[in-house]
């Protein structure tokens, strides 16, 4: 079981941005289909939620999108850029919280609220995939500075905003 569970550290940021692009595409597709062809398409929120939960628990191992990004797409885009894993895992957990909330709202019949949460996922995924701005990573850094996440969780990212990229590899 320990071979399956766990999150990589460091993480290839190119792969992380590729995953975010996939999340963005599926989120936009879900919203467009739900608003044009009927709210029955909101079931795709379950697929998004599964992907986030799988990535939080296992990294890319049980996530089809994570495997595609790390094994196929990112290697073809260019050289890897290593960044600390714990902030990326935290960002995936934030995505899991948003998409699981969307699924619960869907089950309860709150279709419009489901669309709002999917919209939040679109914003976060756009910032990560297009602009390399990871909201979850920024929140993680703030929580570390506030002392809510202990330094030993990610010694290399105690100050994620100022650290040069090669510091992330020191945590191997």
N, C-alpha and C positions, 0 to 999 in steps of 0.2 A: 504494500500500500504506500510506503514511503517513496517508492519509485514513481508513483503517479502524482501524489500530492506534493505541492511545493511550487514556488515561483522562481524563475531565473534571476540571478543577480551576478553580473550586470545584465541589462537588457539592451538589445539592439534598437535604438530609437527609430531607425528606418522601418523596422518591422512594426513597432508600436504605432507609428504614423500610418502605416499601411492598414493595420487593423482598424484604426480610427476612420480611415477612408471607407472601409467596408461597412463599418457601423453607420457612418453617415449615409452611405448609399441605401442600406436596408431601412434605416429610419425614414429617410425622405420617401422612399418607395411606399412604405407603410402608410405614411401620412397622406400622400397623393392618392393612393388607392382607396383609403378609408374615406377621404373627403369627396372623391369623384365617383367611386363605384359602390360605396356603401361601407358602413362601419364593420361589416363582417370581416374585412381585411385586417382589423386590429389584432387578430390572432397572431400576426407576425411579431407582435410585441413579445410573445412567449419565446420565439426564436432568439430575439435580441437578449432577453433576460437569461436564457440558457447560456448563451455565449459569454456574457459577463461573469456569471457564476462559475462557469467552467474555467475561465481565465484566472479568476481570483484563486480558485482552489488548486489549479494544476498548471498555470501558465498556458502555453499554447497546446499542451498535450491532448486535451479533450475538447478543444475548441476548433471546429473545422476552419473558421476564419483565421484563428491564430496559427494553425498549421500551414494554411495556404500562404499567409503573410511571411512566416519565418522560413519556410522551406522553398517556396517558389518565387514569390513576388520580390521580397526585399533583397535576396541575393542578386536578382537581375537588375535592380535599381542602382546599386552601387555599393561601395564599401560600408561596412557597418560602423555605426557611431554608438559606442557603449555609454550607457547612462545607468545610474543606480536603479536597482529593481524595486525596493520598497515603495518609493513614491509612485511608480507606475502601477504597482499592485493596489495601492490605495486609490488611485484614479479608477482602476477597474472596479474596485469595490463601490465607489461612488456611482459608476455606471450601473452596477448591479442593483444598488438601492433605487436608482431612478426607474430602471426598467421593471424591477419587481413591483414597485409602487404602481407603475402603469398597468401591469398585469392584474394586480389586486383591484384597481379601479375599474378595469375592464370587466372582471368577473362580477363586480358589484353593480355594473350597468352604467358607470359614469364615463361614457365614451368621450365626451369633451375633455374631461380631466385627463383621460388617458392620452389624448392628443397633445395636451399641454406638456405632460411629462416627456413625451416623445420629442416635442419641440426643444425641451431643455437638453435632451441627448444630442439633437442636431447641432445646437449651439456649441456644446462641449466638443463634439467630434469634429466640427468644422475648425474650431480653434486649434485642435491638436493636429489634424491631418493637413490643413492648409498653411497654418502659421507657426507650427511647432510650439504652440502655447498650451501647456497641459494644466488645466484648472486644478485637477486633483493633486498634481505635483506641487503647485503653489500653496494649496491648502495644507498639504503634508508638511511643507517647509514651515508654514506659519504655526502649525501645531507643535513642531519640534522646537521652534523658538520660544513658544509659550510653555514648554516643558511638559506638554500633554502626551508627546511621543518621546520615549527615552532615547538618548543619543546612541545607545548600543543597538537600537533597531536599525539604524543606518548611519554609521560613523562617517561614511564618505559623503553623506548628503546633509550633514548638520546645517550647512549653509548652501543649499542647492542653487541659489541664484548666483553665487560668486565662484563656485568651484569650477576649475577647468575640466573638460571632458575626460582626460586621462586619469583623474583621481578615482573615477568610478571603477576602473579596472583593478585598483589596489585592493578592493574588497573580495577578490576571487579567492 
